[in-house]
Amino acid sequence: MKSSDIRKAFLEFFKSKEHDVQASGPMVMKDDPTLMFTNAGMNHFKDVFLGHGDIKFPRVANSQKCLRVSGKHNDLDEVGVDTYHHTMFEMLGNWSFGDYFKDDAISWAGELLTEVYKIDKNDLYVTVFEGDKEDGLSVDQEAIDIWKKHIDENRIILASKKDNFWEMGDIGPCGPCSEIHVDIRSEEDKAKKSGKELVNADHPQVIEIWNLVFMQFNRMADGKLVPLPAKHVDTGMGFERLAAVLQKKQSNYDTDIFEPLINKLETISGLRYRIVDESEHKQQRDINIALRVVADHVRAIAFSITDGQLPSNTGAGYVIRRILRRAVRYGYQTLNLKEPFIHRLVPVMAKQMGDYFPELNSQKELVQKVIKEEEISFFRTLEQGLKKIDQLCIRVNNDKGTEVAGQDVFELYDTYGFPVDLTELIAKDYGLTLDMSGFNNCLKEQKDRSRQATTVEAGDWIELKEDDIEEFVGYEHTETNVYITKYRRVVVKGEERFQLVFNLTPFYPEGGGQVGDTGVIENDQETIAILTTKKENNQIIHITDTLPSNLEAKFKAIVDGEKRRLSTSNHTATHLLHEALRELLGTHVEQKGSLVSPKHLRFDFSHFEKVSAEQLLEIENMVNAKIRQNIPLEEFKRMPLEDAKEMGAMALFGEKYADVVRVIKFGSSVELCGGTHVRATGDIGMIKIVGESAVAAGVRRIEAITSDSAFAYINEQLETVNQLNALLKNPKDIVRAIEDLQEQNKQLQKEIEVLNRKQAGNAKGDLKASAKEINGVNFIASKLTMDAKSVKDLAFQLKNEIDNLFMVIGAEDKGKATLTIMLSDNLVEDKGWNAGELIRSWSKHIQGGGGGQAFFATAGGKNPAGIDAALEEAKTLVGA
């Protein structure tokens, strides 16, 4: 059964059971501050489970893109090492929101697996929650009784809370679950040992494929369980594992999901993926692991990019960069691939999965360019890391050491992406070991810092008033009377904050690139500042650092009108900017990210070359023309999504849209948007583009300002021009006057260079004459008044003219000090001297720092008076 048919059969089965079949939501979470990535199929339905969202369909099924590489659900270390863990995977799921419960969920699971997929019942085992005394929960006898109707009782296994009680997090919806495991071992192996003994034992051929979660409790902050108002079902089945079972493969990577990718990698590398006893064939095992890692990781990287998440140095982007670099490392280290190769897999992946995930086809070129650029960058970093390892090992040997310090091993791992085993291998060639204890301490410290930076301690919500729906009235009003319906205390990075929910609110919550509103709530007794506003689990949350003294009082909520006005101006400008970019550069331009704040706007978009200054001016003029036309806002608050698309509104990949959407229209600009906007484009005043840059391969960024900021910017520029005019005595042509000054400066610089060369020539003779032979070394130590470039030129000239040279020059120029060390190559080899290490030690005398190569190094400092001390220390080294 082909993988595409397996997915299709699942969705059609649940469609026949009256489920609404939905497309996968984005893998990158945009509007959930608690998650970077979708790590389970239920993530996009959290608000429904928490009771904050409308239940449009009581029964839903889909195949959801998921990623597990961070936080609680982190399978990264197992990926590729075994045959069934993945970073990106598809979760086949069916849900009931207060509709059916255990009976139907279990019955349908049994029917699908045994009657549709034809899996032998004798290969199946199920686990059921055994109860937990601490939570006061008894064994899930209801699930056991239902399973007895579908499977032999001796195949039902009781399991602990660890394995069979599912929780969203430390707090929130949870409940017992029933996992379905399948034994895909050979008949010979089954005869030797019962699969029942191998369930939950991490056996690669006795694996869990489906988890049926029965959500019926809410975990409170104090650990207590409270029954949910309605019982829900949340199931998740691993698509890749299911394919292995149905295609009778011993590994997920042997299925037609991964086979085309591995075949392409075999062609690229010239190595073969072979099914062997990996415990006996280490070299082939390493090759197999590397091929599995790369085939897995390219999927995670590609889907993240199509969802709008580019590799970067922070947050979710950093996770994607780590995955990509892990794949490159395996290719470099094991597959002997020394140039970019991962991007070559993207067309294969698009052909394999593009029918069900059309974003792979529509963004194929962008994905390839981003990956290739990242690969090129990391290959450069790898080369630097290899040099760094060699330098470290030489230094340790010179110091008569036996191991590389844990801090250095960690730097190679963290900065250069070097796996510890590669560092260990190279160190072994130098006769050295690694300080693994020190490395592990550094790694733990980093993880602790990361955990502390993201830890949020949240108390339980304290309900003050019953209120089903919190209404946002901020499109029409920036002030309104409100009541606090609930609140809770949170601690973020050690700081206490309070989150308030109102019965209605004028505060716009952060979203769609627009920052959250600030302002106050006030009454006759007090005024409480609203620091920011966010949306979480479909609730608008107002964050303060102070709780009102009377929580049940009536308040007036007042948005900071000036900040809102400026943010609104910038938001509408992004719409006009987007339209102008598509009109001038082409319809390939798509939004890849935005930031809308009161001060400025930032707009990221797909485009494969720098936008020229002429094009930027034309784009700016196009937007300003629309502003001057004073085009009125047309707002469609509740339009069916398909009608909005027919109107021309763009739906962006990586976004999850409701069936009913809000459409913002300014003339020919039509976009789906939940943000705040001006009433007419003339309210923007003007736009001024202040920057254009690259974000990643195929993605550019424009930064701009509007309204008050734009006018202030123009006035500042005019003031600068006026000052220049005054300094230049009001020339007729200020540009020509500045060009004349530059030409004069160029001529003066040439004259200075001639003088410096003459001075250096004189100094060269003096330095050669001052050379002293000490213990077989021609030693020069001198103090000069000269710029650093001239000293460097002198040093290289003298290296070519004097054998066994050890030269140290201290120079003073414009009140600053420099030290320069030059060593003949044979002194580096024979005596183990290293100019880079010496300069780091001696530069303390001039209150500075520096570095360089083994034979040449420089340092700069702010204390010329320390030059003499540095030269004296140099003399001590040679025995002068």
N, C-alpha and C positions, 0 to 999 in steps of 0.2 A: 504494500500500500504506500503510494507516494506521500511525502510529508504534506504537500498541498491538499491531497485528498483526506488526510487525517484531520487537518484543521477544518476543512469544509464539512466533514461528517460530524464533528463535534458541534459546530454552530447550527447545522441543519437539525440535529437531534434535539437541541434545546429550543430551537424555533418551533418544532413540532409540539413541544411542551409549553407553548404559549409564552416563551421568553422573547423580549425585544433584543435582537442581535445588534450590538453596537460596535463601531470601529474602536481600535485601540486609542486610548488617550496618550498624550506625550510621555516619553520616558523621563524627560527633564521636568522637574516640578517647578513651576513659575510662581505660584501664589500660595505656597504652603511653607511657612518659615521653619517648620519642624523637619522638613525633608528636602534633600537635594535632588533625589531621584525617586522614581516610582520603583519601589522594591517589592511590591505585591499588587495583585490585581485589584485589591479593595481600596487602594490609596485614593483613587478618584471618586470614591463613594463615601469617604470619611464623614462628610457633612450629613449624609443620610443616616449613617449608623449612630451619629451623635445626636440626631434629632434636630439638626439645624437646616436641613434641606428638604425641599419638596420631593415626594415620591411620585415621579412621573410615570414610571413603569415598575410595578411590584416585582416583576421577574425580568432579569437581564442576563445576557451571556455575551462574552467576547473573548478575543485573544489579545492580551495586554503585553506590550513591550515592558520589560522590567530590567533593572540593573542592581546588582548587589556587590558593592565594592567598598562600602564605608559604613561606619556606625555598627549597630547591633547585627545587621545582616551583612556580613562581609565574608565572601567566599573566595577572595582573590588568591590567597596562598594555595588553595586546592586546585584552582583552575589550571588545566593542562597536566597537572601532576597525576590526577585521577582521570577517569573517563566519563564523569557525569556531572561535574560542577562547571558552572559557567558564570561569566560576568553578566552579559546581556542574554536574556532568555525570554521565551514567550510563555505566558501563564494563561492556559485555557481555564476559564472560570464561569461559573453560574451563580447568580445571587437571588436571594429572596429577601425583600424588604418588608417584613411583617406579614408575609403571605404563607407559603409552605414552610415546613420545618424538617425535623429529622427523618420522618417516614419517607417523604417524597425524595429528599436529597439522597438518602442511602439507596432507595429503590432504583432511582434513575441512574445513579453511579454504577450499580450492579448491572442494570440493563445495558447501558452504553458499553461497558467494558466487555461483557461476556456475549451479548447478542449482536451488537453492531461491530465492535472491534474483534470479536471472536477470541478473546483471551480465555485460556483454559482456567476454570475455577480452581483447579488443583495447583495452579501457579500463584494464586492470590492469598495474601494474608491481610488482616485488618487489625489495627490497634484501636483500643477504646480507653477512655480516661478511667483510671482506677480510683479516683477520688483523692482528696487531700484534707488531712485533719486540720491543718493550720487554717485553711479557708472554710472549714466546716462543710466540705462537699463530699458526697458519697459517690460510689461507683456509678458510672453512666449506664444503668441497667436498661434504660429505654433504648439506647443505641444498640446494646447487645441483643436485646429481643428482636429488634428490626433486622439486624444482620443475620440472625439465625434463619430468617426466611430465605436468605439469598446465598448463604455460604455455610459450609460445615462448621460446627461449633468449635472444633479443635483448631480452626484457623483464625479464631478470634483471640487476640492477645491483650491483656490488661497492661497499660503503660502509665508512667508517672506524669505528674504535672509538667515536668521538664519537656517531655515529648508530646503530650496530648492535652495541653491546655494552652490555647492560643491567646496572646495578648498584644494589643496594638502598641503598647509601650508601658511605662511604669504606671500610668493612669489611663483610663479610657475603656472603651468596649472590649469585652473578652468573653471567653467561654470554652467549654470542652470541645475537642475535635476528634475526628476519627480518620486515621491515615490508612491509605490503601497501599500495600507493598506488593511487588511482583518478583518472583524468583525466575531469572532467565538463565540459570546455570544449565549445564548439560545434564542429560538424564543420569549419566554416570556419577556426576558430582551430587546430584539430588539423592541418589541412592546411598551415598556415603554419609551424608549429614542432612538432617531436616532443615528446610528453609526457615522454619519457625525459630530455630536457635540463632539465626543470622539476622533477623529483623532488628533494625536500629543498632546494628553492630558495624556500620560503615563498610559493609561488604559491597564490592563494586557490581556484583550481579544480583544482589537481593536489595532492591532499592524502593524507596517511596516514590510513587508517581502522582498520587492525588491526596489532597488534604481537605476534608469536609469540616468546616468550622461552624459550630452552632453558637452564635453570639447571643447570649442571654443575660450577661452581667455587665456592670460598669465598675471598674476598679477605681476606688477613691484614693486620694492622696495619702490617707492614713492606712491604706492597704485593704480596707474592707470592701466586700463585694455587695453591690446593690443591684437588684433585678432591673433590667431595662424595661421601658414601657411596652416595647414590642420585641419579639424574637426574630432574629435574622439568620440567614444562611449565607456563608461566604466560602466558596470552594476555589481551589487552585490546583491545576494539574500541569506538570512540566511537559511542555510540548516536545522538547528534545528527547526527554526520557521515554515518553510514550512512543515516539518514532522508533527508538532503538528496540523497544519491546515488539512492536508490530512488524518491524523489518527484520526481526530476529538477529539483531546485532549485539555484540558484547560491549559495545561502547557507543555513546552518543555521537562520537566523531566519525564512526563508520557509516552513519546514515546519510541519506541524500541531502540532508540539511548542510552538512559540512564537507561532504566528499568533493564537490566542485572546487571549494576553496583550497583544500589540501592538495588536490591534483594540480592546481595552478602553482602552489608553493613548491611542489615537487619539480615542476618545469623550471621555475625560477632558480631554485637552489641546486638542482641536479641530484638531490637526495631523495630517498624513498621512505614512505610511511609503511612500516611492516608490522603485522600483528605477530608479536613474539612474547615469550616469557620475559617480561621486562626486568625481572629480578636477576636473570642470568645474562642478559645482553645489555650491559650498561650503556655502551655507545649508541646502540639503536634506541634504547630507552630515552636517552637524552634527545635524540633526533625526533622521536615521536612526541615527546613533551613539547619541544620547541614548535613543531608543526601545529599541535593542538592549541598552544597558547596564541599563536599568531592568528589562526583561523577563528578562534573565539574572540580575540580582542578587536579585530577589524570590525566586527559587527557592533560591538559596544561603541566604538569610536564613530562609525558612520552614522548610526542612529542618533547619537547625541548631537552631531553636527546638523543633521536634518531637522532636529528639534530646536535648533538655534543656539546650542551651547558650544562655543568654540574653546579649544584648549587655551589655558591661561595659567597665571601663577596663583590664583586665589579661588576658593570655593569649589563649585562644581567643575569649573574649567581646569582646576589643578588636578582633580581626580581623573578627568579625561586625559590630560597630559601624562599623568603617571601610567595609565593603562597603555597609552601609545608607546611610551618609552620602554615599558616592560616588554612589549612585543618586539621593538627594535633591538633590545638587548639580547633576547633569545635568538633573533635572526643573526645578529652580529657574532654572538659568542658560540652558537651551536651550529647554525646553518651556513656560516662563513659568508654571510651577505654583508658586504662592506659599502653598499650604496643604497639609496632609498628603494624600497620594494613593496611596502604595505599598500601604497596608493594603487598599485597595479592589480590588487584584489577587488577593488571597488566595482568595476564593471561586471565581474563574475557574481558578486553579491547582488547587484542590482538585477541581473538576469534571473537569479535564483529566487529572489524574494520581492521583486518590484511589482508583481501583479497584485499582491495583497497589501504591500506598503508602497504606494505610488511615489512617495517622497524620495525614495532611493533613485528612481528614474529621473524625476524632475530636477533633483539637486546633485546629480552624479558628478558633473564637472566641478562644482563647488567643493564637494567632499574630497575629490581627488586632489585638488589644488591645496586645500587646507592641510590634508595629511602629508602631502609631499613636502610642503614648506616646513612642517614640524619635524619631519624625518631629517631633512637637510640640516636643520638647526641642531638636532640632537646628535647627529653624526659628528658635527664639529665639537660638541661637548664631550663626546666619547673620546675623541682624539686628545683633547686637553686632559681628560681624566687619566688616560694611559700615561701621558708624560708626567702627570702628578704622582701616579703610583711609582714610576721609576725613580723620580726625584726623592720621594719619601724613603724608598728602600735603600738608595745610595746613602742618604743621610744617616739612616739607622746603622748601616754597615760601617760608615766612617766613624760613628760614635761608639762603635763596638757593642751595639745593642743586639737584642735577639728577637724583638717583636715590634710590630707596627702599633702605635698607640690607638686605643679605641676611638678617641676623638677624631683622628685622621681617617680611620676606617669609616666612621659615621659620615664624615664630610664627603667622602667619595660616594657613599651610598645615597646621601640626601641631595647633594649638589650636582653630582655627575651621573647619578643613576646607576652606579656600579653595584651589581649584586655582590654580596660578601664572598661567595664562593669564587668569583672571578678575581677579586682582590687577594684572596687566600692563595689562589693558584700562582699568581704573579709573585707574591711575597715568597712563596716556597722556592721559586727559581733563584731567589737571592739568599736562601737559607734562613728565612725568617718565618715567624708565626704571627698571629693576630691577637691583640688584646680583646678577646670576645666579651669579657666581663665589662670592660670600659665601653665597648660598642653598645652592649645591651642597656647599660645605664643611660647613655645618650639617647638611644631609641625610646626608652621609657620616659625620659624627661620630655622629649618632643611630643609623645602621645599624650602625656599628662597636660602639657601646655595646650595642645589642640583641644583636649576634652574640656579643660577649664574655659577656653575661649568660646565654646559652643554650648556649655551647660546652662540650662534654664531650669531652676527649681520652681515648680508651679504648685500652688495650693489648689484645693477644690473650689469650684465656683460656689459662691454663696448667693442663693436665690432670694431676691427681695420682692419681686412682683412677677406674676405669671404673664408671659408674653410670648406668643408663638413666633411672630415675625418682627424683626427689627427693620423698620422702614427707613431707607435713605431718601432724604428730601433735599439733598445738597445741590441738585441741579437748579432748583428754583429758589432756594433760601440759603442764606449764610447765618441766619439766626433763627432759633425756635426754642420753645419751652420743652423740657425733657424731664424724665424720671430715670433714675438708675434702676435697671431691672435685675442686674446681678454684677458681682465683682469677684476678683480673686487677687491674692498677693503672689508676686513672682520675684525671683532673684536672678538677675542677669549679670554675669561676670562680677558677682559679688555685690551688686548694687540693688537695693530694694526698689521695686516698682509696683504699681497697682494697675490692673486692667479693668476697665469699666465698660459695661454694655448698657446702652440706653434703649428706651422704647421706640424712639426714632432719632435720627441724627442728621445734621447738616454737614458733618465732617466727612470729607472724601478719604477713603482708606487707600493706602499705597497700592498701586496696581497699574498694569499697562504702561510701566515706565514712569508714571507720574508719582511724585512724592506724596506722602500723606499730609493732610491738613494739620495745622496747629491752631491754637486758640485758647479759649477758657470756657469753663462753666461757672456761673455765678448766681448768687441770690443776695438778699439783704445782709446775710450773715458772713459770707466768705466768697472768695474767688479762688478757683482751682485751675492751674495751668494744664492744658492738654499738650503734652510734649510731642506726640505724633499719633497717627491713626493708622491701624493696619487691619487686614482682613484675615481671619483664620477660621477654617471650618465653617465658612459661610456666615460668620459673625463679624460685625464691625466692632473692633476693639479700640478703645481710647486709653492711651497710656499716660499715667500721671506719676509723680513722685510723692503725692500726698493724698490721703483719703479725706473726703469731706467729713466734717464732724457729725452731720446729720445725713446719713445715706438715703433716707426715705423722703428728703425734702424735694421740692420742685426747684429746678435750675433753668437758667437761660443758657443755652449753648450758643457760643459766638465764635465763628470761624475768623481767623486772622484774615481780614478781607484783602489787605494789600498783597500778602503772600499768595493768596488764592488767585487774585487778579493776574499777577505776574506768571504764575504757573499755568493758568488758563491760556494766556497769550502765547506762551512757549509751546503748549500742547497743540493748539490749532496750527501754529507755524510748522510743527513737524508734519502735519497732514499735507499742508501746501508744499512743503519741501519734498516730501515723498513723491507727490504727483509731478513736480518739476523735474526731479531726478529721472523718473521713468520716461517722461516726455523727451528729455534731452539726451539721456544716455542709452535708453532702451528699456523694453519691458522685462528684461532679465533682472532688473533692479528689484530686490525685495527687501523689506525691513528685516534686519537681523538683531535688532535690539535698540532700545532708546532710553534716555533719561530726560525727564521733564521736571525741572525745579524752578523756584522763583528767579534764580540768578541766570540760568542758561539752559540750553537744550543740547542734547547729544543724540545723533542719529546714525546707527550702523546699518549698512546695506551691502548687498552682494554686487560686486563690480570687480573686474579683473585687472584694472590698471589705475594709476593715479589720476585723479580728476584735475585737469590743468587749471591754472589761474584764470584763463579765459573762460573755461567752462563754469568755474565757480562764480565768476562775475555774472555770467548769463543766467545761471540758476538763481542767484540772488535777485537779479532784475526781474525774473519771471515771478518769483514769490512776491516781491514788492509791488509788482503790477496788480497781482490778485488782492493784495492788501488795500491798494488805492481804490480798487473797484468796490470796496465795502460790501462784499458778497454776504448776504444774510445766511445765518445758520438754518438748515432744515434738519430737524431731529425726528427720528422714527424710533420711539421707545420700545415698542414690542412688535418687531417684525419677524415673521418666520425666516429661519436661516436660508432656506432655498430662495425665497423672494428677495432677500438681501443680496445673494450671489447673482441673481438675475439682474438686479439693479446695477451691478458692477462692483459691489463691495468686495474687497480682497479678504480671503480667509487664509491666514498664515499657517504654514506647517509648524508643528510644535505647540499649537494652542488648542485648547479644548473649548468648543463653543456650545452653548445651550441651543435648544431647538428654536427658542425665541431670543432675538438679539436686539441690541441698540445700534442704529445706524446714524452716523454723522455725515452730513452732506454740505459742502460749501461749493456750489456750482458743480464743476466736473469732478471735484474731489469727493470720493465716496469711500468711507471706511467703517468697519465694525469697531466700535470703541465704547468703553465705559467711562472715559475720563470727562473732565469738565472743559468747556469750550466757550469762546467769546460769542456774543450775539451776532456780530458781523465782523468780517475780516479787518475792517478799518480800525477796530479796537486794538489791534496788534501794534499799530503805529508804523513800525518798520522792522525789517530783519537785517542782521549783519552777520555774515559768515566770518568766523575768526580762526578757523582751523580745519585742515583736512589731513588725514593720516591713515595709515594701514593698521588694522586691528589684527588681521591674519591674512593668509593667502586667500584672495578672492573676496575679502571683506574690507570695506573702507569705512571711515568715520568722519562725519562732518559735525563740527561744533559751531554753535551760533548763539546769538543773543537777540532779543527783541525788546520792544517797548522802552521803558526807562533806561535799561542797561544799554541798549543800542544807541540811544541819543547821548547818554553819558560817554560812551566809547567814542562817538564822532566828535564830541566837544573836546575830549582829552587829546585826540589826534590833531585837531585844529590848534589847540593850545601848544602842542609840541612843535607844530609847523611855525607858529608865531614866534616861539622862542628861538628856533633855528634861524628864522629870518632876522631876528634882532642880533643874534651872535654873528651872523654873516653880513651885517650892515645892509640888510634889505636888498639883496641882489634882485635883478630882474628875473633871473632863472635860478631858483634855489637848487634844483637838481644839478644843473651845470656847475654851480658853485661848489657843491659837495664833491662832485666828480673831480674838479680841479684840486681840491684839498687832498683827496685820495691819491691823486697822481703825485702831488708834492710829497706826501708821506712816503710813497713808494720809492721816490728818488732818494729821500733822506735815509731810508732803510738800507738801500744799496750802498750808500756812502758809509754807513755804520758797519755793514758787513765787510767792506774793504778794510776799514780800520781794524776790525776784529781779526781779520786774517793776518794783517801785518803784526798785530800784537801776538797772535798765536804763533806765528813764525818765529818771532823773537823768543817766545816762551819755550818753544820746542827745543831750540838749541840749549837754552839754560837747563831744561829738564834732563836732556841727554848728558849734559856735563855733570849734573848732580847725582847720576846713578852710581850706587855703591854696591860692590859685590860682597854679599854677606852669606856665608854658608852655602855657596853655590847659586845664590839668587841675586839677580840684578834688581836692587831695591831703590824705588824713587818715592819720596814722601815730600809733597810741596804744597804751599799755600799760594793761591792766585786770586787776582781780581778779574773775573772773566765769566761770561754767560755759560750756561750748561751745555748748549749745543757746541760751542767752540771747544770746551773741555773734552766732550765726547770725541770730536774729530781728532784732537791731539792724541787721545788715548789709543785710538785704533791705528793712527800713524806710527806711534811708538811701539805698539805690539808687533808690527810688521818689521821693525828695524832693530829691536833689541831682543835677544834670546833670554829665556829664563826670567822674564819680566814680572815683577810684582810692584805695581804702581798704585799709590793712593794720593789723590789730589783733593784738597779742600778748597772750595772757591766761594767768594762772596760776590753777589751781584744784586744791586738795588735793595740792600738791606737783608737779603735772604742768603741762606747758606746751602751749599750742595757738597756731597761727598761722592767721589767716583773711584771705583776699584777696577783695575784691569790686571788679569792674570794670563800668563802664557798657558797654552793648553796642556803642556807636559807637566806644569806644576799642579794643575787640577787633578790630573791622573796619578802622578807620582806621590804627591803629598796629601791628596784628599782635600785640598783647600777649596772652598766654595764662595765665590764673591757675593752671591745672593744672601748666604747665611751670615757672612762677615758684615755686610752692610746693615743688616737688620740689627746686629749687636752694636755696632759703632755709631749708628745714627742717633742713639739716645743722647750722645754728647751735644748734638745740634738741635735737640728737641724736635725730632722729625721721624721719618720712616721711609722705607723704600724697599727695593728688591731687584731681581734681575736673574741673569743666567749664571752658570757656575764660573764662567771666565770674565763676565762683565756685569757690573751692577751699579746703580746710582741711588742716592737718597737726597731728599730735600728737607730743610728744617728752618726754624725761625730764629736760631741762636748762632750767629756767626762766631761768637766768642768761644764756642765749644769745638771749633775746628782743630785747634792745637791739641786738645786732649785726645781727639780721635786719631790724629797722626801719631801721637805718642803710643797709643795702644797698638797701632799697626807696627810700629818699630819693635814692640815687645814680641810680636808674633814671629818676626824673622830673626830675633835675637840681636837687634842693633843696640 
